[in-house]
Amino acid sequence: MIIDRETFSDIAKHLESASEGLLRAATGVATLCPEMDPGEPASLRWLALIESMVSVNGEITALETVLRAVLEANREEVAAARAGAVRERSS
């Protein structure tokens, strides 16, 4: 087994919480954000903050993809072990 069910669930819960927290933060930033003026340095800082949040969200999405791959690898490993056990019993 590559990862046990409890550890997988813990990681998934933390990723979900991080994603939801980031969404709440981004929504809050958007409501606090003044009207954008591309020539204004303060506007550029707000935009940079929002872009950073989008970047973090991309990293969370990548981690979710890795976690799904680990789950699939677990399934394949368990299936291979079961197939091997069946072959051994039938020999």
C-alpha positions as CSV (number, residue, x, y, z in Angstrom):
1,M,0.0,0.0,0.0
2,I,1.4,3.4,-1.0
3,I,-0.8,5.4,1.4
4,D,-3.2,4.3,4.0
5,R,-6.8,5.4,3.9
6,E,-6.6,7.5,7.1
7,T,-3.6,9.5,5.9
8,F,-5.2,9.9,2.5
9,S,-8.3,11.3,4.1
10,D,-6.4,13.6,6.3
11,I,-4.5,15.0,3.4
12,A,-7.7,15.4,1.3
13,K,-9.4,17.3,4.2
14,H,-6.5,19.6,4.6
15,L,-6.3,20.4,0.9
16,E,-10.1,21.0,0.9
17,S,-9.8,23.4,3.9
18,A,-6.9,25.2,2.3
19,S,-8.8,25.6,-1.0
20,E,-11.9,26.9,0.8
21,G,-9.9,29.3,3.0
22,L,-8.1,30.6,-0.1
23,L,-11.4,31.2,-1.8
24,R,-12.8,33.1,1.2
25,A,-9.6,35.2,1.4
26,A,-9.7,36.0,-2.3
27,T,-13.4,36.9,-2.1
28,G,-12.5,39.2,0.9
29,V,-9.6,40.8,-0.9
30,A,-11.8,41.4,-4.0
31,T,-14.4,43.2,-1.9
32,L,-11.8,45.3,-0.1
33,C,-10.0,46.1,-3.3
34,P,-10.5,49.7,-4.5
35,E,-11.4,50.5,-8.0
36,M,-8.4,49.5,-10.2
37,D,-6.4,52.2,-11.8
38,P,-3.6,50.6,-13.8
39,G,-1.3,53.6,-13.3
40,E,-1.7,53.6,-9.5
41,P,1.0,51.7,-7.5
42,A,-1.6,50.7,-4.9
43,S,-3.8,49.1,-7.6
44,L,-0.7,47.2,-8.8
45,R,-0.2,45.8,-5.3
46,W,-3.8,44.7,-5.0
47,L,-3.5,43.0,-8.4
48,A,-0.2,41.3,-7.3
49,L,-1.9,40.0,-4.2
50,I,-4.8,38.6,-6.2
51,E,-2.4,37.0,-8.6
52,S,-0.5,35.4,-5.7
53,M,-3.7,33.9,-4.5
54,V,-4.4,32.5,-7.9
55,S,-0.9,31.0,-8.0
56,V,-1.4,29.4,-4.6
57,N,-4.7,28.0,-5.9
58,G,-2.9,26.5,-8.8
59,E,-0.5,24.8,-6.4
60,I,-3.4,23.4,-4.4
61,T,-4.9,22.1,-7.6
62,A,-1.6,20.4,-8.5
63,L,-1.5,18.8,-5.1
64,E,-5.0,17.5,-5.6
65,T,-3.9,15.9,-8.9
66,V,-0.9,14.3,-7.2
67,L,-3.2,12.9,-4.4
68,R,-5.6,11.5,-7.0
69,A,-2.6,9.8,-8.7
70,V,-1.5,8.3,-5.4
71,L,-5.1,7.0,-4.9
72,E,-5.0,5.4,-8.3
73,A,-1.6,3.9,-7.6
74,N,-3.0,2.4,-4.4
75,R,-5.9,0.9,-6.3
76,E,-3.5,-0.6,-8.9
77,E,-1.2,-2.0,-6.2
78,V,-4.1,-3.6,-4.3
79,A,-5.5,-5.1,-7.5
80,A,-2.1,-6.5,-8.4
81,A,-1.7,-8.0,-4.9
82,R,-5.2,-9.6,-5.0
83,A,-4.5,-11.0,-8.5
84,G,-1.2,-12.5,-7.2
85,A,-3.0,-14.0,-4.2
86,V,-5.6,-15.6,-6.4
87,R,-2.9,-17.0,-8.7
88,E,-1.0,-18.5,-5.7
89,R,-4.2,-20.1,-4.4
90,S,-5.0,-21.6,-7.7
91,S,-1.5,-23.1,-8.1
